[in-house]
Amino acid sequence: MKIRRISIQNFRGIKDLEWNLPDQRVFCLIGKGDSAKTTILEAIRCAFNPQWNLAFNDSDFHLCKTDVPIKIEIVIGDLPDEFCAEQKYGAHLRGWDKAAFNLHDEPEDGDEIVLSVRLTVGKELEPKWRVITARNADGVDFRSADRARVNVGLIGSYSEKQLTWASGTALARITEAENLSESLVDATRAARSSLDGQRATALKSFDTAAAKSEAVAKKLGVPVDDSFKAHLDLASISIRLGGLTLHDGEIPLRQLGLGSRRMLLCGIQKEGLDEQHITLFDEVELGLEPHRIARLMRHIKEDPTGQYFLTTHSPSVLRELTVDELHVVHKLEGGVEVVATTGKDLDGLNVQGHIRSSAEAFLSMKVIVCEGATEVGFLRGLDNFWVAEGLNPLSYAGAVLLDARGASKIKPLAAGFKALHYDVFAVADGDAPQQFSPNDAEDLTKQAIEVLIWSDQLALEQRAMLDLPWSSVLASVKLGQDLGHPVHDNVRSKLDIALDADVMQWPESPELRKAIGDAAKSKSSPWFKSISDAQAWFEVIAPAFADPDFKQRELASKLSRLRTWVDHG
C-alpha cells in the first residue's frame, strides 16, 4: 500500500496541512528545525497504529486547544484485493487521479482505487479510526487488524523495543509463527529448564528471524562478532513484555550504537516476508558516518516493496538523494506546507547540482545568494562582527550564505529558492550588468526578493575602497600584500604616479582610492577571491563599522539593510 494524500488538522505543531503526494517511493522531508517534519511522521504512525487504546493527551492538540478535534486523514492506494472486497471496504472505495492529484468520491476511468482513512480525536481523548467517503461521512470502522495490515513502522531515536519479540515490533512481523503469544509461552517453558537445550524446537522460528536479521546486518555493514540468535535478555522481567530479544552471541543487540541499531531495523522492516510496507525514518543520519549513510540510502532506494518517509538535517543525506525525492517543509502562520523541489518554476535552478555543492542552503529558512566567494567570506566576517556587537548570528535566524559562483547565476538561484518558499536576499556586484543588470534586480524585487547591488557599476572591493576610512583602506592594502599579491605593482598599473614602497605611507586621494579598488578586484590577481581571504579582509576593516561617518556611506548603509532582513524578513 502507498500513501497518496495526507491531511492533518490541529495535531501538535500542525494547525493545518494538505499534501498531495506524487507517485514515488521515497520522500525526504527537509527544512529548518521545528517545521513539523517529525509531526508529519507521527501523524502517519497514529493513523495506522493497530493499538485500540492509543494514548493521547491535551498537548497533542495544536496549542492545546482541545475544543477543536485532531483530524488526520490519509488516502492510501495500491490496495490489496481483500480491502476492495464487498465484505470489507468495497462500498467505500474512491478514485485517485495521479496526474491531477484529484480525489473522486466515485472512481472514474483511469483512476487508482483508494481508501480514505480518518483518525479523529476529540477532547475526550478517545481515538476513532474510520474509512470515510463524501457519500458516507460517518464511514465504517477501520479495524485494528487492517491498520496493522498497512505495515507502518517508525524508526526513531528510541528503538530498543523493535529488537525484541514484542507485539507489533519489526521482529515479530518477520517471525513465521501462527500465534506469537503461544511461541513466547513455549520460549518461557524452555527457559525454565534449559533454553539452549530446547533451541531446536522452541526457538526455531525465532532463530530463523535472527538469521535473516544477521544477513541484513552483514549486507548493511553492521558488525557481527559471532552470530545472531534469540536469547533471554536478563535485563527484562517477562518474555511476554519483550524479554526475548535479538542477540549477537551473548550480547543483546539493544547495546549496539544508535546508528547501527537504526540501520538494522530498517533492513528488518524490509524483510517482512516480501510484503509492502511504509517505513518512517526520523533523523535518518543519527549515529551514522557519511559512508554508512550512503549505504543505508542505497538500501532504501533499492527496496521495491517499501514507501519511505525520511526526515533529515544532514547534507550527507541530501547528497545521496535525487531532486525528485526532496520535499521542503515550511511552517507558516496559517499552517504547514510541503513544497516539492521540482516543477516548472524551478527550470532555471539546477537543484540537483546545488544539493551536491550547497546542501546546507536547503536545510535553512533564509538564503543569502552571494555572487561569489568574496561576498560569502566578507559576510561571514560581518556575521562575526555582529555577534561580537551582541546581535544574533545568521544561524539564529536560519540564514545561510550561498555562493552562486558568478553574477549570471544569481537571478535563477534566487528565483528558484523563492519558488521553494524560502526567504531570499541577493548580494551582487554592479560591475557586470551584462550578467546581472538593474533590470534583473528589479525582476527579483517584484518577486519579494531583497537585492543588494552596488551603485555606479562597482564591485564590492571598489565600493569598499571608496567608502572606508583611509586607515581601513591602507589596512586592506597591507593585507593584500601579506597574502602574497604584488600590491605595489598592481596599484601602479592602475595609476601612473610614484608610490612609496611602504604602502602604509601612501597619501589619501580619490584617484588612489579608485586605483586600489580596481587593483583589488582585478581579474588577473584579485586580492580577496577566496572565502578565507575575504573573511580576513573584513576582520582588518571591522573597526570602521563603529565610525559614525562611515555608517552613512553606501557600503555600511546597504549592509544594514541585510541586518534588518535577517532580523525581520
C-alpha positions in Angstrom: 0.0 0.0 0.0 1.1 3.6 -0.7 0.1 6.9 0.7 -1.4 9.4 -1.9 -2.6 12.3 0.2 -2.1 13.5 3.8 -4.4 15.9 5.5 -3.7 17.0 9.1 -5.6 19.4 11.3 -4.9 20.5 14.9 -2.2 17.9 15.6 0.7 19.1 17.8 2.6 21.8 15.8 0.4 21.5 12.8 -2.7 23.7 12.6 -3.5 22.6 9.0 -1.6 20.7 6.3 -2.8 19.4 2.9 -0.2 17.4 1.0 -0.8 15.6 -2.3 2.0 13.1 -2.9 3.5 12.2 -6.3 3.6 8.5 -7.2 7.0 7.6 -5.8 8.6 5.5 -3.0 11.0 7.9 -1.2 10.0 11.2 0.4 12.7 13.1 2.3 11.3 16.0 4.3 13.8 18.8 4.8 13.6 22.3 6.3 14.6 24.2 9.4 14.1 22.8 12.9 10.6 22.9 14.4 8.9 23.0 11.0 6.8 19.9 12.0 8.7 17.3 9.9 8.6 14.7 12.7 5.0 15.6 13.5 4.1 14.5 9.9 5.7 11.1 10.5 3.9 10.8 13.9 0.6 11.6 12.2 1.1 8.7 9.7 2.1 6.4 12.5 -1.0 7.2 14.5 -3.3 6.9 11.6 -2.3 3.3 11.1 -1.4 2.3 14.7 -3.0 -1.1 15.4 -3.5 -0.3 19.2 -7.1 0.3 20.0 -6.1 2.3 23.1 -3.5 4.6 21.6 -2.8 7.3 24.2 -3.4 11.0 23.5 -3.3 14.0 25.9 -4.0 17.7 25.7 -0.6 18.5 24.4 -1.3 16.5 21.3 -3.8 19.2 20.2 -2.4 22.3 18.4 -1.8 25.0 21.1 -3.6 22.6 23.5 -6.9 23.7 22.0 -9.0 20.6 22.8 -12.3 22.2 21.6 -11.0 21.6 18.1 -10.6 17.9 17.3 -7.5 16.3 15.9 -8.2 15.1 12.3 -5.7 13.0 10.4 -7.0 11.9 7.0 -4.8 9.7 4.7 -5.6 8.4 1.3 -4.0 5.1 0.6 -3.7 3.4 -2.8 -2.1 0.2 -4.2 -4.7 -1.7 -2.2 -4.7 -5.4 -1.6 -7.7 -7.3 -3.0 -9.1 -8.1 0.4 -9.5 -4.4 1.2 -11.6 -4.0 -2.0 -13.9 -6.9 -1.3 -17.6 -6.1 -0.6 -17.4 -7.6 2.9 -14.5 -5.3 3.7 -14.4 -1.8 2.3 -15.8 -2.3 -1.2 -18.7 0.1 -0.7 -16.3 2.8 0.4 -13.8 2.9 -2.4 -12.8 6.2 -4.0 -10.8 7.2 -7.1 -7.4 9.0 -7.2 -6.2 10.8 -10.3 -2.4 10.5 -10.0 -1.6 13.1 -12.7 -4.0 15.8 -11.5 -3.9 15.0 -7.8 -7.7 14.8 -7.7 -9.7 12.7 -5.3 -13.1 11.5 -6.8 -15.7 10.2 -4.4 -16.7 7.7 -7.1 -13.9 6.1 -9.0 -13.6 7.3 -12.6 -12.0 5.8 -15.7 -8.2 5.8 -15.2 -8.4 6.4 -11.5 -6.5 4.4 -9.0 -8.8 2.7 -6.4 -8.1 4.2 -3.0 -9.4 4.4 0.6 -9.7 7.5 2.8 -8.7 6.7 6.4 -9.6 9.2 9.0 -8.3 9.3 12.6 -10.3 11.7 14.9 -9.5 12.5 18.5 -11.9 14.8 20.4 -11.5 16.4 23.9 -12.5 13.1 25.5 -9.1 11.8 24.1 -10.7 8.7 22.5 -9.2 7.9 19.1 -11.6 6.8 16.3 -10.4 5.2 13.1 -12.9 5.3 10.2 -12.9 4.6 6.4 -14.9 7.6 5.0 -16.3 8.9 1.8 -18.3 12.0 0.9 -21.3 9.9 0.3 -20.9 8.4 3.8 -19.2 10.9 6.0 -19.6 8.8 9.1 -17.9 5.9 7.4 -17.2 2.5 8.9 -14.6 1.3 11.4 -11.1 0.8 10.2 -10.3 -2.3 12.1 -7.1 -2.8 14.2 -6.1 -5.8 12.1 -6.4 -3.8 8.9 -4.4 -1.0 10.3 -1.7 -3.5 11.1 -2.0 -4.8 7.5 -0.8 -1.4 6.2 2.5 -2.3 7.9 3.7 1.1 9.0 6.9 1.2 11.1 8.6 4.2 12.8 12.3 4.2 13.3 13.0 7.0 15.8 15.6 7.8 18.4 14.4 5.1 20.8 14.1 1.8 19.0 15.3 -0.8 21.5 11.9 -2.4 21.7 11.9 -3.1 18.0 14.8 -5.6 18.5 12.5 -7.7 20.8 9.7 -10.1 20.0 7.0 -7.9 21.5 3.6 -7.3 19.9 3.8 -5.2 16.8 7.6 -5.0 16.5 9.6 -5.4 13.3 11.0 -8.7 14.5 7.5 -10.0 15.3 6.4 -9.2 11.8 9.1 -11.3 10.2 8.7 -14.3 12.5 7.0 -17.2 10.8 4.7 -18.2 13.7 0.9 -18.7 13.6 0.5 -17.5 17.2 3.3 -15.3 18.5 2.0 -15.5 22.1 2.0 -19.3 22.1 5.5 -19.2 20.8 6.6 -16.9 23.6 5.0 -19.2 26.2 7.0 -22.1 24.7 10.1 -20.0 25.0 9.3 -19.3 28.6 9.0 -23.0 29.4 12.2 -23.6 27.6 13.9 -21.1 29.8 12.8 -22.9 33.0 14.8 -25.9 32.1 17.5 -25.1 29.6 17.0 -22.6 26.9 19.8 -23.8 24.7 18.8 -27.4 25.1 15.3 -26.6 23.6 16.6 -24.2 20.9 16.0 -26.6 18.0 12.3 -26.8 18.8 11.0 -23.9 21.0 13.2 -21.2 19.4 13.2 -22.4 15.8 11.0 -19.7 14.4 12.8 -17.0 16.4 16.3 -18.2 15.3 15.1 -18.2 11.7 14.2 -14.5 12.0 17.5 -13.9 13.8 19.3 -15.5 10.8 17.5 -13.2 8.5 18.5 -10.2 10.6 22.1 -11.3 10.6 22.1 -11.5 6.8 20.6 -8.0 6.7 23.3 -6.7 9.2 26.1 -8.1 7.1 24.6 -6.6 4.0 24.4 -3.2 5.6 27.9 -3.3 7.1 26.7 -3.7 10.7 29.5 -5.7 12.5 28.6 -9.3 13.6 31.0 -10.7 16.1 29.5 -14.2 16.5 26.0 -15.0 15.1 22.6 -13.6 15.8 20.2 -15.8 17.8 17.2 -15.4 20.0 18.1 -15.3 23.7 16.7 -14.2 27.0 17.6 -10.6 27.9 18.4 -10.7 31.6 17.6 -7.0 31.9 13.9 -7.8 31.2 11.4 -9.3 33.6 9.0 -11.1 31.4 9.3 -12.7 28.0 5.7 -11.6 27.3 6.9 -7.9 27.6 9.8 -8.3 25.2 12.2 -10.3 27.3 13.1 -12.4 24.2 15.5 -10.2 22.3 17.9 -10.4 19.4 21.4 -11.2 20.4 24.8 -11.3 18.8 26.4 -14.2 20.6 25.7 -13.4 24.3 25.4 -9.6 23.7 21.9 -8.1 23.3 21.7 -6.1 20.1 20.0 -3.3 22.0 23.5 -2.4 23.1 24.5 -1.6 19.5 25.3 2.0 18.7 22.3 4.1 17.7 23.2 4.3 14.1 23.8 0.5 13.7 20.6 -0.2 15.6 18.6 2.0 13.2 20.2 0.6 10.1 19.4 -2.9 11.2 15.8 -2.0 12.0 15.4 -0.5 8.5 16.7 -3.7 7.0 14.4 -5.9 9.2 11.4 -3.8 8.2 12.2 -4.6 4.6 12.4 -8.3 5.3 8.7 -8.5 6.3 8.0 -11.7 4.2 8.2 -9.7 1.0 5.1 -7.7 2.0 4.7 -4.0 1.2 5.4 -1.6 4.0 5.6 2.1 4.9 8.7 3.0 6.8 9.0 6.2 8.7 12.6 7.2 9.5 13.1 10.2 11.7 16.5 12.0 11.5 18.0 9.2 9.3 21.6 10.4 9.8 21.7 9.9 13.6 24.6 7.8 14.7 25.9 7.2 11.2 29.1 8.2 9.4 28.8 9.5 5.8 29.8 6.2 4.2 27.2 4.3 6.2 24.6 7.0 5.3 25.4 6.3 1.7 24.9 2.5 2.2 21.7 3.0 4.0 20.2 5.3 1.4 21.2 2.9 -1.3 19.4 0.1 0.6 16.3 2.3 0.9 16.2 3.3 -2.8 16.6 -0.3 -4.0 13.7 -1.6 -1.9 10.8 -2.2 -4.3 8.3 -3.1 -1.6 8.5 0.0 0.6 7.4 3.6 0.7 9.8 5.6 2.8 9.2 8.9 4.6 12.5 10.3 5.9 13.5 13.5 7.8 17.0 14.9 7.9 19.2 17.8 8.8 22.3 16.3 7.2 23.9 17.5 3.9 25.3 13.9 3.6 21.8 12.5 3.3 20.7 15.1 0.8 23.7 14.4 -1.5 22.6 10.7 -1.7 19.1 11.6 -2.9 17.7 12.9 -6.2 15.8 16.1 -6.5 12.5 14.3 -7.0 12.8 12.8 -3.5 13.2 16.1 -1.6 10.3 18.0 -0.2 10.7 21.2 1.8 8.5 21.7 4.9 7.7 25.2 5.8 5.8 26.3 9.0 3.6 29.3 8.3 1.1 31.3 10.4 -1.8 29.6 8.6 -0.4 26.1 8.9 2.3 23.9 7.4 3.1 23.3 3.7 5.2 20.8 1.9 6.9 22.0 -1.3 8.4 19.7 -3.9 11.9 20.6 -5.2 10.8 20.0 -8.8 8.3 21.9 -11.0 8.1 24.5 -13.8 9.1 27.4 -11.5 12.5 25.7 -10.9 13.6 25.3 -14.5 16.4 27.9 -14.1 17.6 26.4 -10.8 19.9 23.4 -11.1 18.6 21.9 -7.9 20.4 18.6 -8.1 23.8 20.4 -8.6 23.2 22.7 -5.7 22.1 19.8 -3.5 25.6 18.3 -4.0 27.5 21.6 -3.8 25.5 23.6 -1.3 23.2 21.2 0.6 23.2 23.4 3.7 21.1 26.1 1.9 18.2 23.6 1.5 18.2 22.9 5.3 17.8 26.6 6.1 15.0 29.1 6.4 16.6 32.1 4.7 19.0 32.0 1.8 21.5 34.8 1.1 22.6 34.3 -2.5 26.1 35.8 -3.0 27.7 36.5 -6.3 30.9 34.7 -5.3 33.3 33.6 -2.7 34.4 37.2 -1.9 30.9 38.1 -0.8 30.5 34.9 1.2 33.7 35.4 3.1 33.1 39.2 3.6 29.6 38.4 5.0 31.0 35.7 7.3 33.3 38.3 8.8 30.3 40.7 9.1 28.4 38.0 10.9 31.2 37.5 13.4 31.3 41.3 13.9 27.5 41.4 14.6 27.8 38.6 17.2 30.6 40.5 18.9 28.3 43.5 19.0 25.7 41.4 20.8 23.4 40.7 17.8 22.1 37.3 16.9 24.2 35.3 14.3 22.8 34.5 10.9 22.3 30.9 12.0 19.9 32.0 14.8 17.6 33.3 12.0 18.1 30.2 9.9 20.0 32.2 7.3 22.7 30.5 5.1 25.2 32.1 2.7 25.2 30.5 -0.7 27.9 31.0 -3.3 26.3 31.5 -6.7 29.7 31.2 -8.5 29.0 34.0 -10.9 26.8 37.0 -11.4 24.8 35.3 -14.2 23.6 32.6 -11.8 22.3 35.0 -9.1 18.8 35.5 -10.7 17.9 31.9 -11.4 19.2 30.8 -8.0 17.3 33.5 -6.1 14.1 33.0 -8.0 14.4 29.2 -7.6 14.8 29.3 -3.8 11.9 31.8 -3.7 9.8 29.3 -5.7 10.6 26.8 -2.9 9.2 29.3 -0.5 12.4 30.3 1.2 13.1 33.9 2.2 15.8 35.2 -0.2 18.3 38.0 -0.2 20.6 38.6 -3.2 24.0 40.3 -2.9 25.6 41.3 -6.3 28.4 43.4 -7.7 27.3 46.1 -10.1 30.4 45.8 -12.4 28.9 43.2 -14.8 25.5 44.5 -15.9 25.5 42.1 -18.9 25.4 39.2 -16.3 23.3 40.8 -13.6 21.6 44.0 -14.5 19.4 46.6 -12.7 16.5 45.1 -14.7 17.4 41.6 -13.2 17.4 43.2 -9.7 14.0 44.8 -10.4 12.6 41.4 -11.6 13.7 39.8 -8.3 12.4 42.7 -6.2 8.9 42.1 -7.8 9.1 38.5 -6.5 9.6 39.9 -3.0 13.3 39.1 -3.0 15.6 41.7 -1.4 18.5 42.7 -3.6 21.8 44.5 -2.7 23.7 45.8 -5.7 26.4 48.4 -5.5 25.8 51.7 -7.4 27.9 53.1 -10.2 28.6 49.7 -11.6 31.2 48.9 -8.9 32.3 45.7 -7.4 32.5 45.1 -3.6 36.2 45.9 -3.5 35.8 49.1 -5.4 32.9 50.3 -3.3 34.7 49.5 -0.1 37.9 51.4 -1.1 35.8 54.5 -1.9 33.8 54.4 1.3 36.1 53.1 4.0 38.2 55.4 6.3 41.7 55.8 4.9 43.2 53.8 7.7 41.0 50.8 6.7 41.9 51.2 3.1 45.6 51.0 4.0 44.9 48.0 6.2 43.3 46.4 3.2 46.3 47.1 1.0 48.7 45.7 3.7 46.6 42.5 4.0 46.7 42.1 0.2 50.5 42.4 0.4 50.7 39.9 3.3 48.6 37.4 1.3 51.4 37.4 -1.3 50.0 39.7 -4.0 52.2 42.2 -5.8 50.1 45.1 -4.4 52.5 47.9 -5.2 52.8 46.9 -8.9 49.0 46.2 -9.1 48.2 49.7 -8.0 50.9 51.4 -10.0 49.5 49.7 -13.1 46.2 51.5 -12.4 47.7 54.9 -11.6 50.8 56.2 -13.2 52.4 58.0 -10.3 55.3 57.3 -8.0 54.3 55.4 -4.8 56.2 54.8 -1.6 57.5 51.3 -1.2 55.9 51.3 2.3 52.2 51.0 1.5 51.3 52.4 4.9 52.8 55.7 3.9 50.5 56.2 0.9 48.7 59.6 0.9 45.0 59.6 0.6 43.4 60.8 -2.7 40.3 60.0 -4.7 42.4 58.8 -7.5 44.4 56.4 -5.3 41.3 55.1 -3.7 39.9 54.2 -7.1 43.2 52.6 -8.2 43.4 50.5 -5.1 39.8 49.3 -5.6 40.4 48.5 -9.3 43.6 46.6 -8.3 41.9 44.6 -5.5 39.2 43.2 -7.8 41.3 42.8 -11.0 40.7 39.5 -12.8 44.4 38.7 -13.2 45.3 39.0 -9.5 42.3 39.6 -7.2 43.3 40.1 -3.6 40.4 38.6 -1.7 39.0 36.0 -4.0 38.7 33.1 -1.6 36.3 32.8 1.3 39.0 32.7 3.9 40.9 35.7 2.5 37.7 37.8 2.2 36.8 37.0 5.8 40.3 38.1 6.9 39.8 41.3 4.9 36.6 42.1 6.8 38.3 41.5 10.1 41.0 44.1 9.4 38.4 46.7 8.4 35.9 45.8 11.1 36.7 48.9 13.3 35.4 51.1 10.5 31.8 49.9 11.3 32.0 51.7 14.6 32.7 55.0 12.7 29.6 57.3 12.6 30.6 58.9 9.3 31.3 55.6 7.7 27.8 54.3 8.7 26.3 56.9 6.5 28.2 55.7 3.4 26.7 53.2 0.9 28.8 50.2 1.9 27.6 50.4 5.6 24.1 51.6 4.9 23.3 48.8 2.4 24.7 46.2 4.7 22.4 47.5 7.4 19.5 46.5 5.1 20.8 43.0 5.2 20.8 43.1 9.0 17.2 44.3 9.0 16.1 41.5 6.7 17.9 38.9 8.8 16.0 40.0 11.9 12.6 40.7 10.4 12.4 39.1 7.0 
